[in-house]
Amino acid sequence: MTAWAFLAPVIVYLAVFYALPLWRNLDLSFRDYTLGSFITGDAPFVWFDNYIEVLTSSTFTPSLINTAIFTFGSILVQFAIGLALAVFFFRKFPLSATLRALFLIPWLLPLLVSASIWAWMLNSESGIVNAALEAFGLQQVNWLTSPQWSLVSVLIANIWIGIPFNLVILYSGLQNIPGDLYEAASLDGANGWQTFWKITFPLLRPVSAITILLGLVYTLKVFDIIWIMTRGGPGDSSTTFSIWSYRLGFGGGSPDLSPAAAVGNLLIILAFVFGLVYIRAQRRMEQS
């Protein structure tokens, strides 16, 4: 009884804030809900019709591709730059702590503010980025209104926001590596590049795994940055699963609540599959 008493708060929390919403979303996706039936709760079962509608939609393939590009592109660049900055700041020099603190600003700003700033900077007519391109004699780019550049624009903004997270986590991991290893490598004549690949990177593997996994889960569900900057457009050029789900459920006109729930469940499955594949790959690397 004592053990169950300690477990009860966690079980209740998980049931109310995780299991119940997930069950409700599954119920939405297997019924044909309208605004009226959503209130009364008497929507008929349609089983997998909503999923078939979503999978056969012309928006499915672009959204899947955009979600994959946005997720993996963000994680790869964020991790690479974050790791480079963590190694750079690990070497003590004047004002290193101050500069490291300044790099946290993108992470501390509200996402609404960050996305609005990037939308202003990348504005085709009055943005500072196009003004800089014009000053250097380069052709201006329609960052937010061009199908070729809209996804790149939101990708740049999301990378900028996510770099501080990778920097903080990886920097803390570097502090746990014994300094004796670096001294021994220096005595053996190892250069900086050899030290990084033989000592730093392998010993950062557990921290890197957590960093990448958390970044994966976070990036898959990014909504606000894309919605504020491009609203998923033009067309479906920057539409991801999260944007598509919101469009179906709340985007205007007659809301398609059940297909929106189906897209949300596909996003959950996608996150679960990506996470499972990455964890298994990480375990194989640790065993080899």
Phi, psi and omega in degrees: 000322179296318179298316179294328178294321177290326181282336187304312180301319180292318180296317179296318179299312180296322181292318184284317189259353179235301185294315182295312177298323179295317177297319179295322179291322175297318178297319177300319186286339181261006178236170177252088185269140166242178179299321180292312181290336176295326179281316183280333178080020183248034179290140181284152175288134174237004178056244188263015182298321180294322179290322177296319178298319181290314183292332180265001180289150178290346180273344187297307183297312177300322180293320178296314180296315180297320179297317179294315180296315182296318183289304185288326176296317179296312184296316183298311184288318178301315182293316182297312181290320179298319178293318179298317179292323179296317178294322180296313182282347178291335174276118185291134175205163182304136178067015179297319179294321179294315180294322178295323177293323179295329179291346179278350184303314179302328181284330184275335181291143172300143182299327177300317180292313181300313181295322179294321178297314180293325176297322177290317181297325183263010178300136186294327187262319186238012183284148181289333180292314178293327176296320177293319178298319179294323180296329179268008178077018180262159181286137178289155184237138174276081189300314188263346185245001179258132178300333181281337188243348185297316179293323177298322182297311181290332177294317178298315181297318181291324177297315180301321181287326187272345181301315181301324178299312178297321179299313183294313183293315182290326177295320177295326177293324178296327181292341180270357178276125182300135179291338179299327181295320179291323178294319179294320179295322179295320178293330179278359177087017180286137176275180184297319181294318178294322178297320180296311186283333183266336184239300189297304185296315178297320181285344175272000186301315178297318178292321179297322180298315179295318181299313182292320181294317177294321177296323178297312181296319181292315187290327180300327185257013179299128180232309191298319181299312182293318184294318181291322186277316187228348186056028178084000184255190356290142187066235177246020188294334177233024180277124173252179181300320181294319177294317180298316179300317179294319178301316181294319186276325188224006189288347180145175175052225179270116183290134174261082187294320183290312174299326177297319177294323179296318177296320177299321178291324175297324177294321177296315179297319180298316179296319179295317181294313179299316179296318180295317179297318181293319180296317180293322177295321179295320179295321179295322178294324180290327181281336183279000000 
